[in-house]
């Protein structure tokens, strides 16, 4: 038969926490127990009685063994479990609160940087034309920085927020690109090949005139360097030709272009079955509509648009951005030539700090790897370009 202490423990389970202290200290009479039972609704009573039956089984088992039942240890264990549950709930609540604070801070900072970039874009048309290249590079740099911030924050922000931010960044990039195409149109030109000499692709922009009071105001000459509309040729520019110049390669087919030096910016457009080798570009490489080609390029930022079936041996100091591209394969930049170490130093690049696998695909907002680009297997990489 179960003693008074055991019966008190039984009714502790039945009546719940309201009589926790009372029942563990003072043995209860039947009348007191019945009053406590009346305070419970039927569902609570049934749940409590089920618990009580379990406790009774424990007590009954203890009464059939020689080992005494230690009520104090039992209650201590129950209290420990209760405290652990309370602490767990507090920790969960605190973790949720911390995540909410991080999310609020992220949204606030993202909105602030977005507004700053939008203001830069709005001010573009008031920027002097000779300062526009630097202005567009600043916009691109801010967009890339914000892109990296979003990527680093995706641990605690929702998938919806990642997609929303990526769409905003894409819109900002396209707005900037449209303005750049409008205000800094590409200058086409032609040149004559010199026999037994590397072709020098330099074109002088026509002098613009402004008639004021029947007087002609002449602007300084603008010089553009690059190659256009070539087929099956090997085209080369020296370090002197490239230094701090904006280089444009457009509408080339089955050409090999060798650029040894440090251009300011490199524009690639409509290249088919071409191989492009370029030293460190001090700012950005903009590549559009490149197909079946190999690009061996080093730069601060890479923007790749509308290209496919192209291998890129890449050095980039920030994250590369691609859009509307497919079947792009990447490997680390591995071209070398006499003086390349000095060129990397001149461009303020650390040749060991290469983010060649940090590529953001604006057409792929899923956290999984984009199907539009892949890493070239080491066994399939070109290691000696002199053999090509």
C-alpha positions as CSV (number, residue, x, y, z in Angstrom):
1,X,0.0,0.0,0.0
2,X,1.2,3.4,-0.9
3,X,2.1,5.7,2.1
4,X,1.0,9.2,2.8
5,X,4.1,10.7,1.2
6,X,3.6,8.8,-2.0
7,X,-0.1,9.8,-2.0
8,X,0.9,13.5,-1.7
9,X,3.2,13.0,-4.6
10,X,0.4,11.4,-6.6
11,X,-1.9,14.4,-6.0
12,X,0.9,16.7,-6.9
13,X,0.8,15.2,-10.4
14,X,-3.0,15.3,-10.5
15,X,-3.5,18.9,-9.2
16,X,-0.6,20.5,-11.0
17,X,1.7,23.3,-10.0
18,X,-0.8,25.3,-7.8
19,X,-0.2,22.9,-4.9
20,X,3.5,22.2,-5.7
21,X,5.0,23.5,-2.4
22,X,2.0,22.6,-0.3
23,X,1.9,19.0,-1.2
24,X,5.6,18.4,-0.9
25,X,5.7,19.8,2.6
26,X,2.3,18.9,4.2
27,X,0.4,15.6,3.7
28,X,-3.0,16.5,2.4
29,X,-6.4,15.3,3.7
30,X,-9.0,13.8,1.3
31,X,-11.2,16.9,1.6
32,X,-8.4,19.2,0.6
33,X,-7.5,17.0,-2.3
34,X,-11.1,17.0,-3.6
35,X,-11.2,20.8,-3.4
36,X,-8.1,21.0,-5.6
37,X,-9.6,18.6,-8.1
38,X,-12.8,20.6,-8.4
39,X,-10.7,23.6,-9.6
40,X,-9.6,21.7,-12.7
41,X,-11.6,21.3,-15.9
42,X,-12.2,17.8,-17.3
43,X,-9.4,18.0,-19.9
44,X,-6.8,19.2,-17.4
45,X,-8.0,16.6,-15.0
46,X,-7.6,13.8,-17.6
47,X,-4.1,14.9,-18.6
48,X,-3.1,15.2,-14.9
49,X,-4.6,11.8,-14.2
50,X,-2.6,10.2,-17.1
51,X,0.6,11.7,-15.6
52,X,-0.4,10.4,-12.2
53,X,-0.9,6.9,-13.5
54,X,2.7,7.0,-14.8
55,X,3.9,8.2,-11.5
56,X,1.9,5.5,-9.8
57,X,3.5,2.9,-11.9
58,X,6.9,4.2,-10.8
59,X,5.8,4.2,-7.2
60,X,4.4,0.8,-7.5
61,X,7.6,-0.5,-9.1
62,X,9.6,1.0,-6.3
63,X,7.3,-0.6,-3.6
64,X,8.0,-4.0,-5.1
65,X,11.8,-3.6,-4.9
66,X,14.2,-3.3,-2.1
67,X,15.3,0.2,-3.3
68,X,13.5,3.0,-1.6
69,X,11.9,5.7,-3.7
70,X,13.7,9.0,-3.3
71,X,11.0,11.7,-3.6
72,X,13.4,14.6,-3.1
73,X,15.6,13.5,-6.1
74,X,12.5,13.0,-8.2
75,X,11.2,16.5,-7.5
76,X,14.6,18.0,-8.0
77,X,14.8,16.4,-11.4
78,X,11.4,17.7,-12.3
79,X,12.4,21.2,-11.2
80,X,15.6,21.1,-13.2
81,X,13.7,20.1,-16.3
82,X,11.3,22.9,-15.8
83,X,14.1,25.5,-15.4
84,X,15.8,24.1,-18.6
85,X,12.5,24.5,-20.5
86,X,12.1,28.1,-19.3
87,X,15.7,28.9,-20.2
88,X,15.3,27.3,-23.7
89,X,12.2,29.5,-24.3
90,X,14.2,32.6,-23.3
91,X,17.1,31.7,-25.5
92,X,14.8,31.1,-28.5
93,X,13.1,34.5,-27.8
94,X,16.5,36.2,-27.5
95,X,17.8,34.6,-30.7
96,X,14.7,35.7,-32.6
97,X,15.0,39.2,-31.3
98,X,18.7,39.4,-32.3
99,X,17.8,38.2,-35.8
100,X,15.1,40.8,-36.0
101,X,17.6,43.5,-35.0
102,X,20.0,42.3,-37.7
103,X,17.3,42.3,-40.3
104,X,16.2,45.9,-39.3
105,X,19.8,47.1,-39.5
106,X,20.3,45.4,-42.8
107,X,17.2,47.0,-44.3
108,X,18.1,50.4,-43.0
109,X,21.7,50.3,-44.3
110,X,20.6,48.8,-47.7
111,X,18.0,51.6,-48.1
112,X,20.6,54.2,-47.3
113,X,23.2,52.9,-49.8
114,X,20.5,52.4,-52.4
115,X,19.4,56.0,-52.1
116,X,23.1,57.1,-52.4
117,X,23.5,55.2,-55.6
118,X,20.2,56.5,-57.0
119,X,21.4,60.0,-56.3
120,X,24.7,59.4,-58.1
121,X,22.7,58.1,-61.1
122,X,20.4,61.2,-61.0
123,X,23.4,63.5,-60.9
124,X,25.0,61.9,-63.9
125,X,23.8,64.3,-66.6
126,X,25.2,67.2,-64.7
127,X,28.7,65.7,-64.6
128,X,31.3,67.1,-67.0
129,X,31.9,64.7,-69.9
130,X,35.6,64.3,-69.1
131,X,34.6,63.1,-65.6
132,X,31.9,60.7,-66.7
133,X,34.2,57.6,-66.9
134,X,35.3,58.1,-63.3
135,X,31.7,58.8,-62.3
136,X,30.4,55.6,-63.8
137,X,33.2,53.6,-62.2
138,X,32.1,55.0,-58.8
139,X,28.5,54.0,-59.4
140,X,29.6,50.5,-60.4
141,X,31.9,50.2,-57.3
142,X,29.1,51.2,-55.0
143,X,26.7,48.7,-56.6
144,X,29.3,45.9,-56.3
145,X,29.9,46.8,-52.6
146,X,26.2,46.7,-51.9
147,X,26.0,43.4,-53.8
148,X,28.7,41.9,-51.5
149,X,26.9,43.2,-48.5
150,X,23.7,41.4,-49.6
151,X,25.6,38.2,-50.2
152,X,27.3,38.3,-46.8
153,X,23.9,38.9,-45.0
154,X,22.0,36.0,-46.6
155,X,22.6,34.0,-43.4
156,X,19.9,35.8,-41.5
157,X,17.8,37.5,-44.2
158,X,14.9,35.7,-45.9
159,X,15.0,34.4,-49.4
160,X,12.3,36.9,-50.4
161,X,14.6,39.7,-49.2
162,X,17.6,38.4,-51.1
163,X,15.5,38.2,-54.3
164,X,14.1,41.7,-53.7
165,X,17.5,43.2,-53.1
166,X,19.0,41.4,-56.2
167,X,16.2,42.9,-58.3
168,X,16.9,46.4,-57.0
169,X,20.6,46.0,-57.7
170,X,19.9,44.7,-61.2
171,X,17.7,47.8,-61.9
172,X,20.4,50.1,-60.6
173,X,23.0,48.4,-62.8
174,X,20.8,48.6,-65.9
175,X,20.0,52.3,-65.3
176,X,23.7,53.1,-65.0
177,X,24.5,51.1,-68.1
178,X,21.8,52.8,-70.2
179,X,23.1,56.2,-69.1
180,X,26.6,55.2,-69.9
181,X,25.6,54.1,-73.4
182,X,23.7,57.3,-73.9
183,X,26.3,59.7,-72.6
184,X,29.5,57.9,-73.6
185,X,28.7,56.2,-76.9
186,X,31.4,53.9,-78.3
187,X,33.5,55.6,-81.0
188,X,34.0,53.5,-84.1
189,X,37.0,54.0,-86.3
190,X,39.2,52.3,-88.8
191,X,42.9,52.0,-89.2
192,X,45.5,51.0,-91.8
193,X,47.7,48.0,-91.1
194,X,51.4,48.9,-91.3
195,X,53.5,46.3,-93.0
196,X,55.6,44.2,-90.6
197,X,54.5,46.3,-87.6
198,X,51.9,45.7,-84.9
199,X,48.7,47.5,-86.0
200,X,48.2,50.7,-84.0
201,X,44.5,51.1,-83.4
202,X,44.2,54.8,-82.6
203,X,41.4,57.0,-83.8
204,X,40.9,60.7,-83.2
205,X,37.3,61.8,-82.4
206,X,36.1,64.5,-84.8
207,X,36.4,68.0,-83.3
208,X,33.0,69.1,-82.1
209,X,32.1,72.7,-82.8
210,X,29.8,75.2,-81.1
211,X,28.8,78.3,-83.0
212,X,28.5,81.3,-80.7
213,X,28.3,84.8,-82.1
214,X,29.6,83.4,-85.5
215,X,32.7,82.1,-83.7
216,X,33.8,78.5,-83.7
217,X,34.7,77.0,-80.3
218,X,36.9,73.9,-80.8
219,X,37.1,71.2,-78.1
220,X,40.3,69.3,-77.5
221,X,40.8,66.1,-79.4
222,X,39.6,62.9,-77.8
223,X,41.6,59.8,-78.5
224,X,40.2,56.3,-78.5
225,X,42.2,53.1,-78.8
226,X,41.2,49.6,-79.9
227,X,40.3,47.3,-82.8
228,X,37.1,47.1,-84.9
229,X,35.7,44.9,-87.6
230,X,38.6,42.4,-88.0
231,X,38.7,38.8,-89.2
232,X,41.4,36.2,-88.8
233,X,44.1,38.5,-87.5
234,X,46.5,38.7,-84.6
235,X,46.3,42.2,-83.1
236,X,48.7,43.6,-80.6
237,X,49.0,46.8,-78.5
238,X,52.1,47.7,-76.4
239,X,52.2,49.0,-72.9
240,X,52.6,52.5,-74.2
241,X,49.5,52.2,-76.3
242,X,47.5,50.9,-73.4
243,X,48.6,52.9,-70.4
244,X,45.5,54.6,-68.8
245,X,43.5,54.3,-72.0
246,X,40.0,53.1,-72.6
247,X,40.3,50.2,-74.9
248,X,37.5,48.9,-77.2
249,X,37.4,45.6,-79.1
250,X,34.3,45.3,-81.2
251,X,33.0,43.1,-84.0
252,X,36.0,40.7,-84.2
253,X,35.9,37.2,-85.5
254,X,38.6,34.5,-85.2
255,X,41.1,37.0,-83.9
256,X,43.8,36.8,-81.3
257,X,44.3,40.1,-79.4
258,X,47.3,40.6,-77.2
259,X,47.3,43.6,-74.8
260,X,50.4,43.8,-72.7
261,X,50.0,46.7,-70.3
262,X,47.6,48.4,-67.9
263,X,44.6,50.0,-69.7
264,X,42.1,52.0,-67.7
265,X,39.0,50.2,-69.0
266,X,38.4,47.4,-71.5
267,X,35.2,47.2,-73.6
268,X,34.5,43.9,-75.5
269,X,31.5,43.7,-77.8
270,X,30.4,41.2,-80.5
271,X,33.4,38.8,-80.3
272,X,33.1,35.4,-82.0
273,X,35.8,32.7,-81.8
274,X,38.4,35.1,-80.4
275,X,41.2,34.8,-77.9
276,X,41.7,38.0,-75.8
277,X,44.8,38.3,-73.6
278,X,45.0,41.4,-71.5
279,X,47.2,42.6,-68.6
280,X,45.7,44.1,-65.4
281,X,42.9,46.6,-66.2
282,X,43.0,49.2,-63.5
283,X,39.1,49.6,-63.3
284,X,36.5,47.5,-65.2
285,X,36.0,45.1,-68.0
286,X,32.7,45.3,-69.8
287,X,32.0,42.3,-72.1
288,X,28.9,41.9,-74.2
289,X,27.8,39.4,-76.9
290,X,30.9,37.3,-76.7
291,X,30.5,33.8,-78.1
292,X,32.8,30.7,-78.5
293,X,35.7,32.8,-77.2
294,X,38.4,32.7,-74.6
295,X,39.0,35.8,-72.4
296,X,42.2,36.0,-70.3
297,X,41.6,39.1,-68.3
298,X,42.6,40.8,-65.0
299,X,40.5,43.7,-63.6
300,X,38.9,45.3,-60.6
301,X,35.3,44.6,-61.8
302,X,33.9,42.4,-64.5
303,X,30.4,42.9,-66.1
304,X,29.5,40.2,-68.5
305,X,26.2,40.5,-70.5
306,X,24.6,38.4,-73.3
307,X,27.5,36.0,-73.7
308,X,27.7,32.2,-74.1
309,X,30.1,29.3,-74.8
310,X,33.0,31.3,-73.4
311,X,35.9,30.5,-71.2
312,X,37.3,33.2,-68.9
313,X,40.6,32.9,-67.2
314,X,39.9,35.6,-64.6
315,X,41.6,37.8,-62.0
316,X,39.1,40.1,-60.2
317,X,39.4,42.0,-57.0
318,X,35.7,42.2,-56.3
319,X,32.7,40.1,-57.4
320,X,32.0,39.6,-61.1
321,X,28.5,40.2,-62.4
322,X,26.9,38.4,-65.2
323,X,23.5,38.6,-66.8
324,X,21.7,36.9,-69.7
325,X,24.7,34.5,-70.1
326,X,25.0,30.7,-70.5
327,X,27.7,28.1,-70.6
328,X,30.4,30.3,-69.1
329,X,33.4,28.5,-67.7
330,X,36.0,30.1,-65.4
331,X,39.5,29.4,-64.2
332,X,42.1,31.6,-62.4
333,X,44.1,34.0,-64.5
334,X,47.4,32.4,-65.5
335,X,48.8,34.4,-68.4
336,X,52.3,35.8,-68.0
337,X,54.6,38.1,-69.9
338,X,57.8,40.1,-69.3
339,X,56.9,42.9,-66.9
340,X,53.5,41.6,-65.8
341,X,54.5,41.8,-62.1
342,X,55.2,45.5,-62.5
343,X,51.9,46.0,-64.3
344,X,50.0,44.4,-61.4
345,X,51.8,46.7,-59.0
346,X,51.0,49.7,-61.2
347,X,47.3,48.7,-61.2
348,X,47.5,48.4,-57.4
349,X,46.5,44.7,-57.6
350,X,47.6,42.0,-55.2
351,X,48.2,39.0,-57.6
352,X,47.5,36.6,-54.7
353,X,44.0,38.0,-53.9
354,X,41.9,36.7,-56.7
355,X,38.1,36.3,-56.4
356,X,37.7,34.5,-59.7
357,X,34.9,32.2,-58.3
358,X,32.9,35.1,-56.8
359,X,30.3,35.5,-59.6
360,X,26.8,36.9,-59.1
361,X,24.3,35.9,-61.8
362,X,21.5,38.3,-62.0
363,X,19.4,35.7,-63.8
364,X,19.8,33.2,-60.9
365,X,18.6,34.4,-57.5
366,X,18.5,30.9,-55.9
367,X,21.1,30.2,-53.2
368,X,22.2,27.2,-55.1
369,X,25.0,27.5,-57.7
370,X,23.9,29.1,-61.0
371,X,23.7,26.6,-63.9
372,X,24.9,29.4,-66.2
373,X,28.6,29.2,-65.2
374,X,31.0,26.5,-63.9
375,X,34.6,26.1,-62.9
376,X,36.9,24.5,-65.5
377,X,38.4,21.3,-64.2
378,X,42.1,21.6,-63.5
379,X,42.9,18.8,-66.0
380,X,41.1,20.8,-68.7
381,X,42.7,24.2,-68.1
382,X,45.2,25.7,-70.5
383,X,48.6,26.1,-68.7
384,X,50.9,27.2,-71.5
385,X,49.3,29.8,-73.8
386,X,52.3,29.7,-76.1
387,X,51.1,26.3,-77.3
388,X,47.8,27.7,-78.4
